[in-house]
Amino acid sequence: MKLSRLVLLTLLWPLENGHTQGASHPPDNPKVIEATLVPPSLLSDSPATYPSDLKGESGEVSLELLVDETGQVAQVSVVDATNERFAQAAREAARHLSFNPATQGGQPVAVRLPFVYRFEPPAPPPELVRLRGSVRTRGTRRPLSTAALFVDGGPSPTQTDAEGLFTLELPPGVHALEVRAAGHVPQTFRETLQTGQELEVIYRLEPLTLSPYETVVRDERERTEVSRITLREQELREVPGTQGDPFRVVMLMPGVGSLASGASYPVVRGSQPAATGFFLDGIRVPMLYHLLVGSAVVHPDFIESLDFHPGMPSVRYGRLLGGAVEGHVRRPREQRLHATAYADLINSGVFVEQPFPSTGTSVSVAGRISYSALLLSAVANTLQQPGAGRVRANFWDYQARVEQKVGTARVRLFALGSSDGLGVRPDASTPSSEGGGLATRFHRVDLRGQSPLGGGEAELGLTLGLDDMGLLGEQGPQRVGEFALRQASVSARARWTRQLTPELGLTLGADAEHRRAALSILGTALPPGAREMDPSNPLQRPSTIALMSGAHVEFHWRPSPRWSVVPGLRADAYHLVPGLTHWAVEPRLAVRHALTEALTLKAGAGLFHQPPTVLLHVPVMDTLALRYGLQAGAQVAGGVEWKVSDVLELSTEAFFNPLWRTVELDLGQVAENYRRRGVGLPDPSARGLAYGFELMARRTLGRQWFGWVSYSFLRSRRWVRINRHDDMNRVVDQIEASVPFAFEQAHVLNTALSFRFANNYTLGTVVHFNTGRPESGEITSRSHRQGRDAQGQPIWVREDRDRVTRLAPFVRVDLRAAKSWTLEDFTLDAYLDVLNVSLQQEVLAYDYQRNVLADGTTQLERKPLRLPVILPMLGVKASY
């Protein structure tokens, strides 16, 4: 502590002849000073430091200083001192004093003068107040690391740590703290600190843009497949027309055709929708959408990213003839509670996730229920006549996850399920009133463990499943019968991955699935198509047991930095009790070569097999159909990828898929073949071919907008036996011919764009175009031509299948508009998402009418059956 000093000039005299040595007292015979002596004046002070080892003492030190002609202190002598520690501090300080020198007769002279330092104990420092706090993003509660805090305009800020925390110690009083963070609006907070107080605060900064179009990619996998498109974050939830469901975005990808607008089961590269598999972290999802056109059966907040393989999927995807779609479950948050709730015109849902950091546990639950179906039922019921049945429709789903850290391993229990109901409930007051309906549901419980093993990473999984689809008959207040398809399954999977050398990686895997399926008939109702109960009919006492197992191996070889070679082999066994087994061996190869850092060539080929398929997954049917053998085909693809910039990618790919055996059934074929055990029925197998090419320009997440443009040219043919008809609608011949596949859409164009404006407004649009499917009569009407009956009157004659026309092309525009608000600790979103805001009517079939006019003549009329599929969604969502 710097202390006061006292200078006394009452005893001041010059030294003889300017000499700086000699006695410290005046000479006995001083000379008469002929000129006036001007004393020195202090030029630069040098306060003494209070000794730190002395507490509460005061004192004084008298010094005698020799100040030379330059004004510097040449000598320091202690005359008197209260304490030696004070004397030492005074001597040290006095050496650094500086004076304007004394003068005599105008000339500088050396003088001696007394100098006194007085020491007082320093005043105690003011007590500092501790200020703790965190800096977060307003609305999302996301911690802001490296945020800068400037105290009272000081030049040296304090920064927050990785968790957004900071600690300051400040004197009592009012302080202004300015907080700055990249991407956020700076803000100044004023705090009044009082002695003895410890204050904790939370500073929330307004983001410049809420949820900007950017994403943090964790553990991004190297692209080794020929065909893989990965979508994340807003690309999954903010695409117009998808109602926020990640799986619906697949309908806008290259290589994908559609059944109809709103029906989001993709027709991938000319295959049946059931030939494409949908997975959730390795779990096969049997039914993807409620009531075929409703929401997906998995809550969107559970999905972190989605991989779409339109062709050439890895060997880990088995028993598929088409593509693969896999959703990846979002990793659990490990720091704080997270919850969302939303409601719209279709359904409402909640998602809650609670971590327990002390035990390494995370619990997540989600559920949704539809009330729009109830509203539609109420509207329909108001139009019913008294005594008529009452329309009913509903659906719900659930997901629950518990994840636990066990050392370096992770264990997860995941359950999900879905239920749909649609039909007519009879009027209980009228005994003759009849009703019925369709109900579908499924449940999955999956236990998965991941852990380092043998220098690599191992995964084990066990899944229990239950699938149910039933037809219900009711009369009056009683249920008179139920026809149900039920299937229970147990599946297991294992995979081990290791990097053997820097250039070579290995993946080994195996999976098995045991299915026990049955057709159940209860009550007095008859099975579909039956006129009476027949104990010998296998439909009335059926059961099916099947075991499907497989193993696969895959190498990831990089012979040089520019080459990637991925050979793989998969082997599967399909066993249907009793004693029917089919084997399949599937070699596959994918090669990529980087010509430059931005331009990559890719190519691949492989074999693929799958059990017979019905249009969509139906419990029991795909197991029953194993008696018809396997479908088999190959996939060959090649293309180019060009990364123009960090956010712009261009790609093109051509494919050729020979299908040397297809068994693509409808429900009627399966039921009739099973009832008659195949006796007297034609072989349902055929052969086919699919080919085409795809183009895509994609602007990935970044800054204020994202989007893509995709074009697909798709051709798919089948060689089948068809009938020839004459002009009187008689079969005159039967030949084998090449016909267009029922789901073929030759040209498909999709444009998707979403832009985020200032003040957190979002506007997006999708434009979709496709050429119509063949009017083949399989899932739509059959083309007819004009003929003549025996009386010469015009009639409609069924067109031969290789000469059918196509449905009309279709153009659709979708729209999404949204506004987001940031509140203290949660965000609020309001959105309007409309499928087919352009109000276009899609032609799904034609009605061939034969009208007899008043004059007795006959007129033929062909009317298109149009359906304006418009799905508006107006909703709100709160996120905490």
Secondary structure, DSSP 8 states (H G I E B T S, - for coil): -EE-EEE--SS-EE-GGG---S-SS--SS-----S-EE--EEEE---EE--TT--S--EEEEEEEEE-TTSBEEEEEEEEES-HHHHHHHHHHHTT-EEE-EEETTEEE-EEEEEEEEE---------EEEEEEEEETTT--B-TT-EEEETT-SS-EE--TTSEEEEEE-SEEEEEEEE-TTB--EEEEEEE-TT-EEEEEEEE-BSSSS-S----SS-----SSS-EEEETHHHHS-TTSTT-GGGGGGGSTTEE-SBTTB---EETTS-GGGSEEEETTEE-S--BTTTTS-BSS-GGGEEEEEEESS---TTS-S-SS-EEEEEE----SSS-EEEEEE-SSEEEEEEEEEETTTTEEEEEEEEEE-HHHHHHHHHHHTS-TTS-EEEEEEEEEEEEEEEEETTEEEEEEEEEEEEEEEEE--TT-TT-EEEEEEEEEEEEEEEEEEEETTEEEEEEEEEEEEEEEEEEEETTEEEEEEEEEEEEEEEEEEEEEE-SSSEEEEEEEEEEEEEEEEEEEET---TT-SS--TT-TTTS--EEEEEEEEEEEEEEEEETTEEEEEEEEEEEEEETTTEEEEEEEEEEEEEEESSSSEEEEEEEEEEEE--EESS--TTHHHHGGGG--EEEEEEEEEEEEE-SSSEEEEEEEEEEEEEEE-EE-HHHHHHHHHHTTTT-----EEEEEEEEEEEEEE-S-TTEEEEEEEEEEEEEEEEEEEEE-TTS-EEEEEEEEEE-TT--SEEEEEEEEEE-GGGEEEEEEEEEE---B-BSSSS-B-EEEEE-TTS-EEEEE--GGG--B---EEEEEEEEEEEEE-SS-EEEEEEEEETTT---EEEEEEEEEEE-TTS-EEEEEEEEEE---EEEEEEEEE-
